[in-house]
Amino acid sequence: MATEEFSGEFSREFPDPGEFPDSLADALAGVQRTIRRRLRGTMAAAPLRGTQVELLRLVAACPGIRVSDAAQELWLAGNSVSTLVNQLVAAGCVRRETDPADRRSTLLLPTPAGAARLSDWRARRSALVRAEVARLTDEDREALAAALPALRRLARNLHGEPEGGEGPGGGEEKEDR
């Protein structure tokens, strides 16, 4: 395995056990940030920010989700999600519909343009990551594949255990998720 620096975020192959969580978080954030930056330059439409893409992905996966449920799912404050919804509506990616069961609630649905944009983003992301993974050594690919179950468990743990014991959507936007 190479010990090159990745965007200056870590420089040791095997960090001190006390530094491992920070090194892992830095590596994951660096990979995600780099994917977003590389994709941003290939998209025909104006780029969406990371949280906008997350909300669009959620709305596409759960058509008819309420703003409050989206806030809870994304660990964002309700007013932050409302702002994101306004931005996605203006971009033509999401539409609002009054909940027939509770006229005070609004349901979020992807528009055909939003679904197409998300599909295009997913295809471009897949092609990018596939190409970069192919450049790795067999050992690196095997190590990443072996780490996937643990990373999925970590994601579930992080989703279920908010920092500081704060409930979902009950505070400011959570950074560095």
Steps between C-alpha positions, in 0.01 A plus 500: 500500500618850425568743778453815292310788646137533390419869463723567801243344731704205619846377429541169683374169373422378852426788736547486874191321645399820678513690171326231293144640533614845386707353215204290389263797510751713308548230235125446452431874484788545256371228269147642504620857445726393213217307331271805525768732359586269212131451411415868529713576195325237287139596561311703240261662749602731782654287774304401809669521840556184701198545726280580201606172337439315828147640523428427133624142549274464805195642319562267205536201735196601710256687275241679709730551801410794724748781566511411871574135421769602252658722766502212744644258246777741395574622855431859401291771657153532347564856382820382325303237310232756412771720350639202304150413377451859375833476314413163344153624400660806335743267318207291376614184682228466765133591521279551802157346539251552780452187709137391440491340848626816675456820299752675728780270383692508176624193317818510292521329163777486242426659165590315180785750458619432854486124449692534171760723663544253785528210257763689300692586820492136615624375162784754496592421861500128427721544193744723689532272802514187282789649299692608809447169680630320190826695535559358850698187568317172554596522868352849535176393328476195728564717808227744397255217427576342836442835674152556349302305765677685782446835327129424458475411871684822586253697287205334679659567839563864414145541376358352820732677743501877455794686647423635845182291526302758303202364309464523124406837361517647848780742443733651251617321189740222592830550320747238380248219497 
